[in-house]
Amino acid sequence: MQDYCGDTKTEELMNIGLKSLGEIEEAEASTICARNPHELMRSLEVLDILTCCEIIIHTSLARKASNSWLSFERLDYPEDDPPQWRKWVTLKLENDEVKVGELPLDYYGSLKENYEAHKK
């Protein structure tokens, strides 16, 4: 992850990182086995880390802007926090394909109104 999605990011490096993770998943993860519960736990932990890495790279690819507040630097998109990128980036897996979406920062509405509506 440090090599492909480290402090400074580019689309090319992150795509190489996704390809590398895919190769690890195909070559190594498909042959994984556990001889006892401890090894099973560690194996599942590694597979979870691979999944988290993929999510991070896909999210980083979707954000086409730098943001110093988030410590997120894209060399190919150097403008810091442009107004059109003040939003949440969302991901979901649909039919084995990653779908990118977005939500406004205040998608949840008024906190006070929601609290009043749901308190007993």
Secondary structure in CASP SS format (residue, H / E / C, confidence):
PFRMAT SS
TARGET T0000
AUTHOR 0000-0000-0000
METHOD secondary structure of the structure
MODEL  1
M C 1.00
Q C 1.00
D C 1.00
Y C 1.00
C C 1.00
G C 1.00
D C 1.00
T E 1.00
K E 1.00
T C 1.00
E H 1.00
E H 1.00
L H 1.00
M H 1.00
N H 1.00
I H 1.00
G H 1.00
L H 1.00
K H 1.00
S H 1.00
L H 1.00
G H 1.00
E H 1.00
I H 1.00
E H 1.00
E H 1.00
A H 1.00
E C 1.00
A H 1.00
S H 1.00
T H 1.00
I C 1.00
C C 1.00
A C 1.00
R C 1.00
N C 1.00
P H 1.00
H H 1.00
E H 1.00
L H 1.00
M H 1.00
R H 1.00
S H 1.00
L H 1.00
E H 1.00
V H 1.00
L H 1.00
D H 1.00
I H 1.00
L H 1.00
T H 1.00
C H 1.00
C H 1.00
E H 1.00
I H 1.00
I H 1.00
I H 1.00
H H 1.00
T H 1.00
S H 1.00
L H 1.00
A H 1.00
R C 1.00
K C 1.00
A C 1.00
S E 1.00
N E 1.00
S C 1.00
W C 1.00
L C 1.00
S C 1.00
F E 1.00
E E 1.00
R E 1.00
L C 1.00
D C 1.00
Y E 1.00
P C 1.00
E C 1.00
D E 1.00
D C 1.00
P C 1.00
P H 1.00
Q H 1.00
W H 1.00
R C 1.00
K E 1.00
W E 1.00
V E 1.00
T E 1.00
L E 1.00
K E 1.00
L E 1.00
E E 1.00
N C 1.00
D C 1.00
E E 1.00
V E 1.00
K E 1.00
V E 1.00
G E 1.00
E E 1.00
L E 1.00
P E 1.00
L C 1.00
D C 1.00
Y C 1.00
Y C 1.00
G C 1.00
S C 1.00
L H 1.00
K H 1.00
E H 1.00
N H 1.00
Y H 1.00
E H 1.00
A H 1.00
H H 1.00
K C 1.00
K C 1.00
END
